[in-house]
Amino acid sequence: MKNIAICVIAFMLLSLNNNLLASESWEQLDPKIKNIINTPYGLIAGEFDDRIWLNPYNGIYVSHDLGNTWIKTNGLEGRGVTTMSFDGINTIYATTAFEIDGTGGIFASSDGGYTWQHLSDVFPFSGGIIKAKENLIIVGKRYNGAYFSFDKGQNWERPMPDETNTKTIFSISMIGEKIYISMASNNYFSADNGHTWEEIIGLRNRRISSFAEYENRTYAGDDYLGLRYLVSGTDVWSYDSFFDGYAVKDMIVINENLYVAVNDIYGNAFVFKKSGVDEGWESTSGNTITKVDKLTHVYSAPQLLLGTHYQQGLKKYKIEQNDYNSKFLSLPFEIQNTEDIPLDLITSYFDHEYPFLGYGFYEEPLSRQDTILNFMGIRDKQPFEYYSGHNGIDFKLAFGTPIKAPAEGNATYYFCNSCGHTIKIDHLNGYQTIFMHLQGEGLFTSSSSPIHVNEGEVIGYVGLSGKTTGPHLHLAVLKDKNNNNSFADDIPDGFIDPFSWWADYIQDPWPNFSWQDVLGAHKGTVSPYLWKEDFSPSTKFTNNAEVQVSYYNRSLELPQNATKSGVTIRLSPLGPVGRTPENLYPVPKTGTVIDIIDTLGKKIYEITAPATITIQLNGVDLANYNADTMAIYHFNAEEQIWEILDSVFDPINKIITAHTSSFSAFSVLAEKYDIQAPRSIAMLSTNPLNGWFVGPTNFTVTTNEVADKIYYKIGGEVEWKEYTGSSVSLEVPGSYAIQTMAVDFEGNYETPQEVYIRYNPNRKPTHTNKALGTSFSIANY
């Protein structure tokens, strides 16, 4: 029998080899910490040791450094802390095992576990399970069912069916307004925060350790055997055979991943991860046994998954946000200055809610038709952020900038009136990149048949073709979701953001969005980070110590004890800056988003001591900015206005600094010396006769000042061309407009000017108009 057991263990371990993660494994922390919760005050641990003859502490510990060190608060000392819960606002609740001075049961703390208030004497027992959320508290105990308070413990009710009042509560799971409670053989569900209940018939006789909602499924972990799930819109629970022989101890959803802690009767114990309902399971520790009973998520840099075990104590696992194995793209354009970053060139972002640009079979909700959610988690309205439904990234680049293949693949040409001259590259790895608004001249190929292109080869030049108001590159990325070597059936649900999703304190809505239209069922796609170079935000965790965080030319210094516990600081670049005060303009390469995030993943908008922001302007051309008006501004999100900070500008070292206790977006703003665009004039070589230009006719374009570039477009052409100074001949008869547009060296673009003409080189006039001069011009001043 012993040999059979050994063979079973060996087989099970061998079967895991195809489901291993090659990344981080679990690290042992404090073996005495076996019961923790995450709060804004830090990690809180409760000790329960019934070996009274050893005189155990049996009280509360707190950690401000992610569980590496622990200090006693002396709170609840000697009472034996069995379970704890944080209400999401400011109160920690705990159940205790031992009475002291005639009090026991439930206690509450609002100062991080240092002082405690006895909550109620209503319960004829000590210990139990407790879960809290805002005003709701649920307490469950062996043979006593569940007690509910909807007013933070002032009054207690029993809203569950009467037959449950003598049952043992095994687990309580809170997910939004939904609550799941498991008993010895029955499981119940409430969709209204615990006011009404119904039994989950499909889980009868199953003791469920935890519930989790993940994508379109509800998962139930069986403490005896296996994992079950219910697909939304159905009423039949299915069994996941991967977990044959395993008891599920706990589950947790973090970002786009589901983690499940399991063990079996042979001592094998693992934590598995799933990155999508259609993906397989992977072990977070290879084939190394990892004993964990409870899972806790901690937001930090990097994010952590903490696990506790009743024998082995506390362990941690580092969560990598991006799948860096997907990195294969180089930048498709050259960065002129080593201090520059491509994110400062972004003028329009990928919309992570509804990237339905050009898709005619489904419309985003009316409430979102003028908003966009970018990869930094910033949602705003047009014209302050562009633009709703956008399915790619727009980079502001100079006309004629060479665009290079970011990776090798097969290139094809494509054209449409909105996208203009376009090159698509199938990289033969399940991804396609799309480059729009290129010039018609100098394309790598003009054929729809694939031609191999090497990484770094020029595929075209930034132009003004298609629907565009200024030179830029529209870059889109498609994923071949069904691996059928075609991207035609992956629009729009296969569009992804090559910068991934940086706001890892909230879920990316796009991969979790599904819909049905006339083309069938669709579901958004996870956006992996695809760039070889790391442009991701600068993040750093601090346990209340003084810290400095820098992102290229921007930096923040946070003083000691500026927050009540450990926080993560994130610096990200801010793209287009809108809503600026009158006569003030954003200085390039200074827009910054600064987030202070607690361990629960919640933003902190105010700190108790001012921090210092420093922005280095060495790489910025300041010639057109009035230095006397230059200052760092903070965006007040509530008032939707930019507020000036007391700033100091060092013109010699080109450094500007300011202090702030409030956090959101920041930018240097200043007055400009020159804000007027040049004005262009289209001058035709002949005079009109009876309203028609006849015979050979050409035109030239002049401006009222020296311009950096001049562009023109004739008739219904979809591409603006650069005017080089030579006269342009009219070749197509008809009635149409000649459009001109000039831009100066400060980047001030003229509103396109239009001259409407009628041209027929073969038309004979019925009479001759009086000559007005040697040329005819129409100026739009």
Secondary structure, DSSP 8 states (H G I E B T S, - for coil): -HHHHHHHHHHHHHHGGGGB--S---EE--TT---EEEETTEEEEE-----GGG----SEEEESSTTSS-EE--TTTTT-EEEEEE-SSS-EEEEESS-BTTB-SEEEESSSSSS-EEEES--SSS--EEEEETTEEEEEETTTEEEEESSTTSS-B--S-GGGTTS-EEEEEEETTEEEEEESS-EEEESSTTSS-EE-GGGTT--EEEEEEETTEEEEEESSS-EEEEETT----EEEGGGTT-EEEEEEEETTEEEEEEE-TTS-EEEEEESSTTS-EEETTTTS----SEEEEE-SSSEEEEEEETTTEEEEEEE-SS-GGG--B--SS--SSTT--GGGGEEE---SS---TT--S----GGGTTEEE-TTS-EEETTTS--TT--SEEEE--TT-EEE-SS-EEEEEEEETTTEEEEEEE-SSSEEEEEEEE-STT-S---SS-EEE-TT-EEEEB-EESS-SS-EEEEEEEE-TT-SS-SGGGTTTTEE-TB----TTS--SGGG-EEEETTEEEE-----B-BSS----EEEEESSS-EEEEETTEEEEE-TT-SSS-EEEEEEE--S--S--TT-EE-TT--EEEEEEETTS-EE-EEEEEEEEEEE-TTS--TTB-GGG-EEEEEETTTTEEEE--EEEETTTTEEEEEEEE-SEEEEEE-BS------EEEEESS--BTTBB-SS-EEEEEESS--SEEEEEETT-SEEEE--SS-EE--S-EEEEEEEEEE-TT--B---EEEEEEE-TT---SS------S-EEEE--
